[in-house]
């Protein structure tokens, strides 16, 4: 019944003279996503609109699902196309559309016309009124409601007439690749995948780092994180995941430093290693899933102490969110069920019974000084033995 999607975007529309750069990036991301499907697709953009033309053995459900994983899209509109001929032909086209999409309908409707082709006779308001009259004449069970209609019928008159009434929501945001790259500190919990998704939604390419602690954490815990990276990659594109063997570093901290400071000191060394790879990869910052006050390592004092080891900015998109809000997003993006699988990561294995919640930087640095002479080699070994895999959706 149709073979074209009109793609609506949001923020791209206010980008001014360089809007075409973002439209090109959006078209590229759409093309990459649809290239994995069986159908044939042509993506084009003109006059503030992006269109996806479908042909071959394409499947509606698969195509819509793929488009709903492209950041930058706010709406996916299945459109019927008709030749631009004249007012009578346009009336016939709209009647044909209603007959196909809403047979025997008792719904209320409103007609909205956008006349881009200025050679087409009549104003947008006049054309909308004429089309509304034609619908009433052909479908006596339908009524006009300009304030709260059941059906909002959009007609765009261009070189071709586009008619649509459904807008399938997209994820919004900006196309991936338009705002640099960053390193996500990815654990097996609920928060960090959501944090990565939220930053990728702003157009940022993701790399990721995961700290593994065998034999205290199992291979299944590692597989869980790889699965999470793949799920985020459905939106963000392929993610280079750095799997760091952190066991010896953790054991050294555990054996040398006060146990109430274990969490914050381990966290600081994780950030140091994550930043090493971020700098090496040309990333512009680090991403964490921290939220103020959620656990001991996420109090204001703990975050201040953690930040002190970083030279790159640390982006914390969840910082003011509560757990329920984070869970809601994880359910929406499909990471929740994997995140709650009972496979512990290194942070939970080595957690102190009574962790310090208000660490003082000078005290923490004094404790870390006891590690000098042994920790440097352990950190370097962890870096040198890091496994890198590419997580793809």
N, C-alpha and C positions, 0 to 999 in steps of 0.2 A: 504493500500500500504506500510505502514511502521508501526512499533510499538515500535521504540526506538528513544530516543533523546540523542545525545551527548552534554554534558554540558561543555561549555568553561568557564574557569575562568581566571582572570587577575593576580592581585597582589599575590594571593595564590601561584602562580608558582615560586615566588622568595623567598619563606620563608625558604628555606634550609632544615636543618635536622628536623625541627618541622612542615614541610608542611603538614604531615598527620593529625596534630591536626586541621588545618584549613579545610582540606578536609573532615574530620569527622564532623566538625561543619556545613559545607555547606551541606553535605548529610543529616544531622539532620534537618536543616531548610527546605530542599526540601521535606523530608518525612513528616514533620509537615504540610506543605502547601498542599501537595497532599492528605493527609489523609482525608481532608474535601470533596473530590470528590468521585464520584460513582465508578470509575475504580479501578483496582488493579495495584499497582506500586511496582517495585523492584528497589532500588537505590544501585548502587555499584560503587566503584572507584578502578582503577588499572592503574599503570604506567602513572600517570599524567592526567588521564581522568576520568570523572564522567559520568555514564550512567544512564538513566531512562528507564526501560523496562515497557511497558504498556500492560495491558491485561484486559479482562472483558469488562464491559460497559463503557469504557473510551471515552471521547470526546476530540477531538484535540484542539478545540478553548478554552475550559475550562482549559485544561492541560497547554497549552502555556501561557494563561493569568496568571495562578497560578505561573508558573516558572518566568514570567516577574516581579513578586513581591518578588523575593528572592534575597536579597543583596548577592553579591559575584559572581553572574552569569553575564558574559559579552556577551555570545552567546548561543543560543539554536538551535541546528542543528538536524532537522528531518533526520534520517539515514535509509537507506535500508541495511539490513544485508544479507550476503551470506556466505556459507561455504568456508573455505580456502582449496582449492584442488590443483589447478595448474594454469599455465598461460592461457590455453585455457578456463578453467572454469571462470577465472577472466575476460577475454574478454567478455564472454557470459553474465556475471553478469553486466558489465558496459553497454553493449548494451541494456540489459533488463531495466536497470535504466533509460537510456536516452529515451527509448521507452515509459516508464511509465510517466516520469516527463516532457519530452519535445517532444511530438509527433509532427511531421511535422514542426519542428523548423528550422528557418533560422538564428539562432544565431551563434555568434562566441564563442569559448570555449578554455579553457586551462585545462590540466590534471595535478594534483599535487598528488604525491604518497608519502606516509610515510610507509616504510617497517620496522615495528617493529619486525615481525617474520623473523629473519635473515636466516632461512632455506628455505624461499621462493626464487626460482631462479631469478637471475638478480638483478641489482642495481635499486634504485628508479627511476633514470633517464631513464634507459632502459625500465622499466615497463611502465612508463608514455608515452614514445614514442610509444610503442607497442599498448597501449590502445587508444592513439590518432589516430593511423592508423586504428584501428578497428572501431572507431566512424566514421571516414571519409568514410570508405568503406560501412558502413550500413546507413549512413545519409548524402547523397550527398549535401544537402542544408546547412550543417554546415561547418564552416571554423575555422581554428586555429588562435588565436590571443593571443600571450603569454604576451602582454603588457597591454591590456585593454579589456579582454574578457567579453562578456555578461554573460557567465556561467563559474564559477571557480569550476571544478569538483574535490573534495577531495576524495582520496581513502586511507584508513588506513588498512594495512594488519597486522592483529594480529592473535589470535586464530580464530577469525572471521573476514571477510572482511566487513568494514564499508564504505559505499558510500553515500556522501551527497554533496549538492551544495547550500543549503540555510542556512544562519545564521541569525536567528531572534534575534535582540538585547535584552540583559537583562539590569538590572539597574546598574550593576557594583558594586564596593565597596567591603566590607568585610562581611562575614557572621555575622549576629546578634548574640551576645553572646561571641564574641572573644575579646572584648575590654572594659569590665566592664559595668557600668551603670551610668546614669546621670539623673538629674531632669530637665525637660523642663518646663519653665514658659509659659504656653499656654493661649493665649487670643483668642478672636473671630476674629482676623484680618488675613491678608494675610501672614504676616511675620513669626510668631512663628511656625505654622505647617511646613513651609518650613525648618526652622532652625532645628526642631526636625528630619525631614526626612533626612537632610544632615548629622547630627551627627549619626543617626541610620545607615546610609549608611557606616559609618566607623566601624561598628561592635558593636555599643554601644546599650545596652538595655535601653529603655526609661521608666521612671516614669514621671508624669506630675502633675502640680499644676495650678488650675484656681481660680481666685479671683472673687467671686460673691458678688453683692451688692444689695440684695432685700430691699425695693421695687423699688429702682431706676433702677435696671436691672431686666428684666423679666425672667420667667422660660424658655421662648423661647431662650433667650440669652444663658442660661445654656445648653439647648438642642443642640444649635448650636455648642458649644465647645465640647460637648460629641460626636457629629457627626464628628467634625474635628479629634478628638482623634481616632475615629474608622477608619477614612480614612487613617491616618498615620499608624495605626496598621496593615493595609493591607500589609505594607512593614516591619514594625518594630516588629510585633507580639503584643500580649496583653499588654496594657498600664494601669498601676494603676494610675487613675486620682483622685487627691485630690482636692475637691471642698471646698474652704474656704469661710465662710461667713465674708466678710470684711467690712460690712456696718458701724458698730460701730467704728472700727478703723479709717475709712475714715472720719466719722463725727467728731470725736475728733480732728483729724488733721485739718479739715476744720474750726472748731470753734476756734482753738487755734493758729494756725500758719499763717504767712503771706501768702496771697492767691497766690502771684507770686511764692511761694516755694512749693505749694501744690503737684504738680506733682512729684518733685524730692523726697520730704519727703515720700509721699505714695509709691513711687517706692522703697525707701530704706526699708520700713517696709515689703513690699512684698518680697523683697529679703531675709530679716531676716527670715520670716516665711517659705519661700521656702527652705532655707538652713536648718531649723529645721527638716523638713521632709526628706530632702536629707541625712542628717547625720543619722537620725533614720533608713532610708532604706539602708544605706551603699553605697549610690551613691558617685561617685568620682568627681562630679562637677555639676554646674548649666548650663542650656542652655537658651539663650534668642534670640529673633529675631531682635535685635538692629542692626542698620546700621548707620554709622557715619553721623551726620547732618540731618537725615531724619525728626526728630521732636526735640522739645526743650529738651526732656529728653535723647536725643541721641547725644548731642554734646560731644566733647572730655572732657570738664570740667564736664558735667553731668555724663558721664560714670565713670570718676574718682571718683566723689562723691558717686555714687552708689556702686562702687566696695569697698569702704572703710568699708562697713558694712559686707562684706563677708570674710570668712576664706577659703572657698572652691574656686577653680578656676571657673571662669565664661567663658563658651565657647560661642562665638558669630560668627557662621559660615557665617553670612550675612554682616559682618562688613564693607567690602569694596564694596558691591554690590549696584547698583542703583535699583530703584523700578521696572523698566521694566524687569531686569534680574530676580528679585524675582518673579514677576508675571508669567514669562515664566515657571519657575519651578513649581509654584502652579498649572498652567494649566496642565503641564505634569503629575503631581502626583494626580490630581483630587480633590484638596482642594479649588480651586479658587471660584467656584460657591457657595460653602457653606460660604466661608470667606466674600463674599460681601453681604450676606443677611443682611437686615437693622435692626439688633438687637444689640444695643449698649452694650459694656462692661463697667466695673466700671472705667476704665482709662479715657474713653471719657466723661462719665457723670460728673466727678468731675474735669475736666480740667480747668485751670485758663485762663482768657481772655488774660493775658500778662505774660506767665510763664518766669521765669528767665532762660536764656540760658547759662549763665556762672556762675553757682553757686560756691561759695567759701565754702569749707568744714567746716571751723570753724564757719561761719555764719549759715549754715544749722544745725550744731550740737547745736549751741546756741538756735535756734528756737525749736529744738526737746527737749531741756531741759525743756521747758515749759510744756511738756506733762508728765513729771515724776509724778508718784503718781496716774495716771489714765490709761495711755496707757498700762502698764504692764499687768493689769488684763484683759483689752480688748483683747490684743494679745493672752493671754493664753486661754481666752474663745473661740476666733476664732480657735485656734489650737485644743482645746478639742471638738469642735462641727463640725470639718471638716468631710465631707462625702467622703468616698472612694469608687469608683466604678471601675470595670475593663472594660476598653473599648476594645472590640474585633472586628475584621473585620467582 
